[in-house]
């Protein structure tokens, strides 16, 4: 794999050997000393189970080599007690008990492998250790991925409903200000209400990004160029005693991603790095192209496919994180910072954005040894850079156009209808796609625009747009509220994406 030494350095693995026979312990140490992994294995030795249990509660290990028959514990009970204390640390049993029934029971109780003394050599032992660690990592990543998926669905669903209510508050509030319907003494209070609603909308957007429900505008472009542009802003964000180092590969590093969101992700990671280095240090940002095998991609993320990737690495020389913190860094609102310094939504936003882009995120850190965050984006080889122009639609000024507004959320439909009617449009409303189709059957004149929510019970907004565009080929489509995954209608020549103020943005489909 190209770039392996700069992007995926070998880690030193700490192994706890629990063995009360000095001769056996010495033999095992010799085996590991002459194994291919000798340079990456650090062996620690305890002679009793009690000493080993105390050690593993106070110190992190990557694997436990366990003899079942010790002076203070015998047979399967040894493995059960160690399994309970070791948590997610993998255990390989290395014992003189050659009993298939005991081996099966040990494996059923969470042991990764069962080796019999006298039946192994240095190569067998080293291979068992390596496979046990790798297998455990994949299992942990799969559980973490499933957990993050469940939390993301919950966060995204809550944020979606909350955003609907914020749109009502902001929509009607802005109409009150714009139409001068509030007295002078109440105007200031209303402006504060709208400011609070907009701040809440920003938080909601981060939760939607974490739940992978934020609407992206991905185009094919250079990751290196995006990082370089972000690098011009970072010196103003970090402290003077932090050295910024940016290194980029000269390879073709194009990927399909949302430029502003990648820059926001880099700034979030840089902010975390700055806070981890209160006494100064080095913040390094590196881009590189790598090719991952199936085994390597699974080690990073069980959902990541083998192939070519552009990697953005953000490293610091700060305080680092322990395993307990690493296990929760992507949880919404989890933070080790003071309340005034962090919301706990920075890393979850980065996680959601990268996963929604089709990539993966990996964090490597140890207490006192800083942290490295790697973002993997699918590489696109031999493709030209896209050119996209987005233009604000500006204020709404209607003429004779007829608009069909469809949303199952009554309050959202109400504010959208009021905005459009005040702008001079003729508006037809429906609370479901079925009701919308019934209205169309009774409506004689053409429709100029469909305004619809994507997610609705029964037929969704995208399917409704497909049907109506066959009847009205020149009809435009406006999906609301923003942030849902947009399914481009093949019949439409133009898609409009609603903004929270109702102005909207236009883009070619």
CORNORKA-V839783 format. One record per helix or strand of 3 or more residues. SS is the DSSP state (~ for helix, > for strand). FROM is the first residue (numbers start at 0). LEN is the number of residues. If there is no record, write none. Layout:
ss->SS from->FROM len->LEN
ss->SS from->FROM len->LEN
//
This chain:
ss->~ from->3 len->4
ss->> from->12 len->6
ss->~ from->21 len->12
ss->~ from->37 len->3
ss->> from->40 len->6
ss->~ from->48 len->10
ss->> from->62 len->4
ss->~ from->75 len->11
ss->> from->89 len->6
ss->~ from->99 len->9
ss->> from->112 len->4
ss->~ from->121 len->57
ss->~ from->183 len->27
ss->> from->218 len->4
ss->~ from->222 len->12
ss->> from->241 len->7
ss->> from->253 len->4
ss->~ from->258 len->17
ss->> from->280 len->12
ss->~ from->293 len->7
ss->> from->306 len->10
ss->~ from->322 len->4
ss->~ from->345 len->11
ss->> from->359 len->6
ss->> from->370 len->9
ss->> from->401 len->5
ss->~ from->409 len->13
ss->> from->425 len->5
ss->~ from->432 len->10
ss->> from->448 len->4
ss->~ from->460 len->11
ss->> from->475 len->4
ss->> from->493 len->4
ss->> from->504 len->4
//
